[in-house]
């Protein structure tokens, strides 16, 4: 078995956004430490500080999971708000 059990799958759109963010970060002169900061700011400091230096694959995947998770939480919140209207 590979990856975390129950980790959400990223859509192609989310993967493309994460790739673009990392590419922009690198283009702007940011390196590994800047990428780790991006993951911390995205909401996953635990994973950010547990990654092996320059493990870009896992960094990308962690960012995908955070972004998919935030989207899922937002949709759940909208559903709850709609349910409270009735």
C-alpha positions in Angstrom: 0.0 0.0 0.0 1.3 3.4 -0.9 0.6 6.8 0.7 -1.6 7.6 3.7 -4.7 5.6 4.1 -7.7 7.8 3.4 -5.7 10.7 2.0 -7.9 12.5 -0.5 -7.0 12.2 -4.2 -6.0 15.4 -6.0 -7.8 16.4 -9.1 -5.9 17.4 -12.2 -6.8 21.0 -11.5 -5.4 20.9 -7.9 -2.2 19.2 -9.1 -1.8 21.8 -11.8 -2.2 24.6 -9.3 0.3 23.1 -6.9 2.8 22.6 -9.8 2.4 26.2 -10.8 2.8 27.5 -7.3 6.0 25.5 -6.8 7.4 26.5 -10.2 6.7 30.2 -9.5 8.4 29.8 -6.1 11.5 28.3 -7.7 11.5 30.9 -10.5 11.4 33.7 -7.9 14.5 32.3 -6.4 12.9 30.3 -3.5 14.3 27.0 -2.5 13.5 24.2 -0.2 13.1 26.4 2.9 10.6 28.7 1.0 8.7 25.7 -0.1 8.5 24.4 3.4 7.2 27.8 4.5 4.5 27.6 1.8 3.3 24.2 3.3 3.3 25.6 6.8 1.3 28.7 5.7 -1.1 26.3 3.8 -1.9 24.7 7.1 0.3 21.6 7.5 3.3 22.5 9.7 3.6 18.9 11.0 4.3 17.4 7.6 6.4 20.4 6.5 8.8 19.8 9.4 8.9 16.1 9.0 9.9 16.0 5.3 13.3 15.0 4.2 15.2 17.8 2.6 14.5 18.2 -1.1 11.7 15.6 -1.1 9.7 17.6 -3.6 7.4 14.7 -4.5 6.1 14.5 -0.9 6.0 18.3 -0.6 3.8 18.5 -3.7 1.6 15.7 -2.4 1.2 17.4 1.0 0.2 20.6 -0.7 -2.4 18.7 -2.8 -3.9 17.1 0.3 -4.1 20.4 2.1 -5.8 22.1 -0.9 -8.2 19.2 -1.5 -9.0 19.1 2.3 -9.7 22.8 2.4 -12.1 22.5 -0.6 -13.9 19.6 1.2 -14.2 21.5 4.4 -15.5 24.6 2.5 -18.2 22.4 0.8 -19.2 20.8 4.1 -19.5 24.3 5.6 -21.7 25.5 2.7 -23.9 22.4 3.1 -24.3 23.0 6.9 -25.1 26.7 6.3 -27.8 25.7 3.7 -29.2 23.2 6.2 -29.4 25.8 8.9 -31.5 28.1 6.6 -34.5 25.7 6.8 
